[in-house]
Amino acid sequence: MTTSMQTTCVWPTFVYRDARAAIRFLVDAFGFAENAVYGEGDRVDHAELGWPKGGGIMLGSPSEDSVISDLPPGTGSVYLVVDDPDALHERAVAAGATIVRGLRDEDYGSRGFTCRDPEGVFWSFGTYTGS
């Protein structure tokens, strides 16, 4: 199987009780780009947020016809690669993220931190790009 470097092939997905507030938080606190949001009023049927270094996430409001409807809102954990974890840490704190593991250097060479968004999703950021 061959894929283009421009194609995003992994999309973590999340359900949020207040998906519109989650979108605002993820854009303001972490720097996601709001690429697409579909739905009316407070409801978000589908949203795509892009990560500046590539890739992205999808999210939406709870829905009875969703295949992930059994997931409690705010469930999940994602790791994202960043160039400057110290600056992102400051930005996340200023936006109200709950820091659960502060900035630290890992023995495998990464520097990063872990926080939770207002609905409880875990977000880890670090310089480790994988092997």
N, C-alpha and C positions, 0 to 999 in steps of 0.2 A: 504494500500500500504506500503510495506516495502522496504527500500533501504539500501544499505551498506554505512558505513561511508566513504568508499573509492570512492564512485561513485559521480561524480559532476553532479548535476541535474539542476543547473541554470547556464546558460552561457549568460551573457550580450554580445550583438553583436554591432559592430561599422563599419561604412564605413569611410575610410580615402582617401583623394585625393592622398596623398603620403603614402601608407600603409607601404612600406619598411622603410621609415623614422620614421613613427609612432612606428613600432616595435622596432627600435633601441632606440628611446626615452623612451618607456615604460620599456624596459629592463634596460637601463642605469639610468633613473631617479627614477624609483619606485622599481626595483628589480624583475620584472616578469621574468619567464623562457620561452625561446622560445622553445615550445614543437613541433610545426609543422608549416611549411610554404610551401604552394603550389602555383606555378605560375611561369611565366617566365619573365625575364627582370625586369622592374619596376612594373609590375602587380602582385598583390597578389590575387589569387582566393580564398584562405582560409588560415587563420592562427589561431593557438591556442597558447595562452600565459598562463602559469600556475602561480598561486599566491602561494608564499612559504607556506602560512598557509592553503592552500587547495582551490579548485575552480579554476576558470580561466575565460578568456574572449576569444571571437572570433572576428576577424576583417578581412577586405579585402578591395580591391579597388572597386570603383563604377562599377556596372555591370548591363546591361540592363535586364538580365534575373533573377536578384535577387528579392526576394519578399520584400526586404526592400530598393529597389532602389529609392523610393521616399524620403527616409531620406536624408537630406543634409549631406555631409561628415562632420565629427567632431561634430555630435550631440549626446548628451547623458550625463548621470551622473551616477557615481558608487560610492558606499561606500565600503571601504576595511578595515578590521581589521588588526592592527599592534601592535606589542609589544612596539616599541620605536618610537613614532611619532616625537619626537624632532630630532632624527638622520635622519629619512626619510625626514623630512622637509628640513634639510641641504642638503641632497642628491638631492632632487627635485629642490631646488633653484640653486644649482651648475650646474644642467643639463639644466637649462633654463625654468623651469616651472613658470607660472605666478601665484603667490599667490593671491587668491581673499579673503580668510579669514585666517588670521594668526593663529598660535598655540594658543589654549585656552582650558581652563578647563570648561566643561559643568556642569550644575546643576544635570544632571543624571549620573555623574561619569566618563564620557569619557574625554579624552584629544586628540585633533586632530587639523586638518587644512584642508582647501580646496584649490585646485589649478586647473589651466587649462593647458592642453597640447598645443603644438604648433598649432593644428587645432581647438582648442576650447572646447574639451570635458572636463567636470567637473569631478575631481577626489577628493573625500573626504576620508581622512584617520583618524582613531581614534582607541581608545582602547575599545570602546563599542562593546560587542559581541552579543548583543541582549538579549531578556529575555526568 
